[in-house]
Amino acid sequence: MLFSSTLIGLREGLEAALVVSILVAFLVRTGRGYALRWVWLGVGLALAISIGVGAILTFSTAQLSFEQQELLGGLLSIVAVAFVTWMIFWMRRASRTIAAELRGKLDHALKVGPLAVFVLSFLAVGREGLETAVFFYAAVQSAQSGTARPLLGFAIGIAIAVVLAYLLYRGAIRFDLGRFFTVTGVLLVFVAAGVLGYGLHDLQEAAFLPGLDVLAFDASGVLPEDSWYGALLKGIFNYSQQTTVLQAVAWALYVGIVLPLFLRPAKKTARRDTVGADDKE
């Protein structure tokens, strides 16, 4: 779970950090530094709301019954999978043009007024933050060791993302964003498939879906979850030693449909963007 939560934190954190660095670089480069405070206000509010949502989702379920917790956890896991699926496809397409689009939106917002700049930065960062909050809750629910490891993973991923975004902004490094988001997208397809399977298992335990006692396989004898390799598979792919038929079918269908769609060649457009010194003042 540490790896998968770190990957989500890195991916979502880098998207949000890139958005902020692009907005800041545009304002600084065009001599509109007076508007920076509105960007930071929007970013701060978005972060506060995202952390609040994550805390409420994570800690408020203690008052629910077991069935209610499983039902809520299962539904939010499916919502998290939907978020991640949309995210990997959107970023694969938008990584080529995100900088130009954001600059255009910010230029328009500056003409409207400070409130528009605040709203733009709030929405740009808030979307990533809310997605991360929902996925964090799903990760906590599927972790056997409580909240510490998922929280640590998200913190590590976000910290790395902030450092990378800063280095990109300063022009210290430069890399192909499209390739980066393709590689992480492939990994996230498997992570999301595991979360989908776990969410469906929660719904089965809540008696919302049938088939809890119909197993596709029981690998507890050869691949137990408490072994180092079982724990590794569980941490990365949400492996379950006792997998129901519904979980197995859902996992196979998700990977079999989403992965080929994600990897299919994109239509040829303008050259792929790189981010680095060009966004520097």
Helices and strands as residue ranges (DSSP letters): H 2-29, G 33-35, H 36-59, G 60-63, H 66-94, H 98-112, H 114-142, H 148-170, E 175-176, H 177-205, E 215-218, H 228-237, E 242-244, H 245-263, E 274-275, G 277-279
